[in-house]
Amino acid sequence: MRFSRRLLTEEQRRAHVNRLQSEVRMKGHEVVTESDQWLLLRLGGTPFARGRINNPKNGLLSLRSSDSFPRGEPWAHGPAPETMGGVLRYELPENHLSNHITFLFDELFGMTRAVVSHRFKLWWARPVFLHDIDDCPGRTIFMLWEREDGSYGMILPLLCGVFRSELHGGRDGMRLIADSNARSARGDACNLALLGAGEDPYRLIAQVCWAAQRICPDMGPGSRPARPEFSRFLGWTTAGSKRSPASSVGLLEAVRAFREAEIPLGTVLLSDGWQQVNSYRQLTGMGVDPEAFPGGLRAWIEVVKRECGVRHIGVGMALQGGWSGIDPTSELGMRLELFETERMLSESGRGRRMKMSMFTPDSAEEFFDAYFAAMASEGVDFIKCDNEGSLEDFLAGHYGFDAVKVYQSALRKAARRHMRPWVIHCMAMSGDNLFNHQGEGVLRTSDDCTQDRPHGVGEHLMHNSYNNLWTSRFAIPDWDGFPSAGADGMMHAAARTLSGGPVFLSDEPGAHDKAVVDAVVLSDGRILGANQAAQPSPSCLFRDPRQEPIHLKIFSYAADDRIGLLGCFNVKLQPDEIEDQVSVADCPGLNPAAGYVVYDRTLGLVGRIGRGRTVSLLLPPNRFGLLTIAPVSHGVAALGLGDKLASGAGLLDFGWDEPRWIYRARCVEGGRLVFFSKLSPTAVLLDGARAEYTLTKGLLQVCSNALGRPVTVELQYKYS
């Protein structure tokens, strides 16, 4: 937005510009804001935005940083073009009492189009595409935009002390509102937001988030999040299943059914029905439901691990204890310090409410430590903590956003002490939670995956992939469980292999599609997928594939980032066949000057790209392609395990030996091993022994029965 044509005439616009009285520069220049004082914000000497403090007046505003953000993150791709940024900071007037601060953006200079993540529920966020800042939806927690000169801008609202900032559009511009949620703050300084500008949108996001982790240390260490071991194996969740509420007998039968169907579960998550709660779903004790698990949870876990080969067992809980809090009349409730609050009974936040007792911030450490210790003693390996975003609602009128840090810190300490710290943070897509996770654990990045919502799979992929743009910088993403036997089972499976996080099935026992499962996992239950979180490709970064005739393209990498993995999904709301082009630019970390070959497990060899070449891909409605993009060297390329969705993820190493007449590839295990080869090799060796192979139109295939161990393939060519 330059100016809102809905409000200003041409004369008013010129007068509006003439009202600029001050500038805030990157290197720490500070100004006192007064009524109607418009401020020009510059990054690196270049105008970035214009705005003013609306409330409260007469504080001290500053935009501080060095000339560029730190570079060289170990997990950011490509070169390091100049990226500049600063933290917008406001110091309240001395002894001033205020529960919110408002900065009004009148203009983001040169903005042509933008994508934002906004909280459409207290705890979930989704992407929205804009051309005018006035249209920015309320409760926006991330904003990225393209500028007229081809560069990019970004705003990341921050959490600082009692204040949490979010963006809200309106008729007169876009407000950055820092709210305390409850009580007022006296004489506090507040980091409102990080502002950034750069030539590469992905590096810009990485560096802004890196800087945020320096400003907000509870956000994480600034390095790539460590992926918990339980998330590397195929999982099953009881969420939404008839097995919830749980029973030890029924659940054991369910896990055995997977084993009998030759589905190698490595992880099981008991979502609900196992806790010690009363009929109102209030927590009454630290143990498990004696009716559901008469012999205790440990005995059941030992049987499941011993008989069914499951490696990791997790349980789900609500952050407030039970979904209706703590029973104040129970022994547990009398031991903890409680306060009375309310919880919503509908996801929209507009439904009925009920009274609830919750433990105070002062009791948070005692509660979480005792609870995690009790679960660890039962043999539980990890916990899914639900309903974290509702803290905002629970604490309103009682505590500020600084209290969220107390709860999250207590949760993290207990997890570190008792569970390594293996936690899935769920319903937590709000700044007060995200900025307090310490870069540990797994983060659910979307609403529940359900089959009864129209266009459910497309919406689910959109929410997760666009949220990954920034949340994956400090958390491992979880795209939720899915039913393999559903109509969109294979499409969901393809998305999960790209996600960079866990893969959970939500199948009813016996209702599986084994072909879907086999396309995702190795013989020991390990997930074969991308080695980092998937993100939207540049071609759809600021365009909505639900509305426009383009593919939703989601990219990631495999084989130490030498292989590109590209998911192309037709998610258009109005069903149409969509033809779109695939290029090296769709995976920004690949070399556009090199040559690549494109492979899909269903389509086979799709074509050659790179050096200016593209290939066309036609997708029917609600269909997809998961493409392995492999570098071609002297007419040969390793493509990986041909029967897997993410075939290229099956490669451990590949390349030419010296002298250059043997091409060698090492794969994670045997199967149908595929290559691109322009010429027929003189021999193919499998683990040193001569092997049969086929070569059809450039696709070379050799089969190995060696499962559970790496295999080596050598393609020998005549030396000339």
Secondary structure, DSSP 8 states (H G I E B T S, - for coil): --S-TTT--HHHHHHHHHTEEEEE-TEEEEEE--TT-EEEEEETTEEEEEEEEEES-S-EEEEE--SS-----TT--S----EEEEEEEEE--TT-EESEEEEEEEEETTEEEEEEEEESSSS-EEEEEESSGGG--SSEEEEEEEETTS-EEEEEE-EETTEEEEEEEETTEEEEEEE-SSS-EES-EEEEEEEEEES-HHHHHHHHHHHHHHHSGGG--SS-----GGGGB-EEE-TTSTT-S--HHHHHHHHHHHHHTT----EEEE-SS-EEE-TT--EEEEEE-TTT-TT-HHHHHHHHHHHH---EEEEEEETTBBTTBB-TTSHHHHHS-EEEEEEESSTTS-S-EEEEEEE-HHHHHHHHHHHHHHHHHTT--EEEEE-GGGHHHHHTTT--THHHHHHHHHHHHHHHHHHTT-EEE-S--SHHHHTTSTT-SEEE-SS---SSSTTHHHHHHHHHHHHHHHHTTTSEEE---B-TTSTTHHHHHHHHHHHTS--EE---TT---HHHHHTTB-TTSBB---SS--EE-GGGSSS-TTTSSS-EEEEEEETTTTEEEEEEE---SS---EEEEE-GGGSTTS-TTS-EEEEETTTEEEEEEBTTB-EEEEE-TT-EEEEEEEE-BTTEEEEEETTSTTGGGGEEEEEE-SSTTEEEEEESS-SEEEEEESS--SEEEETTEE---EEETTEEEEE----SS-EEEEEE----
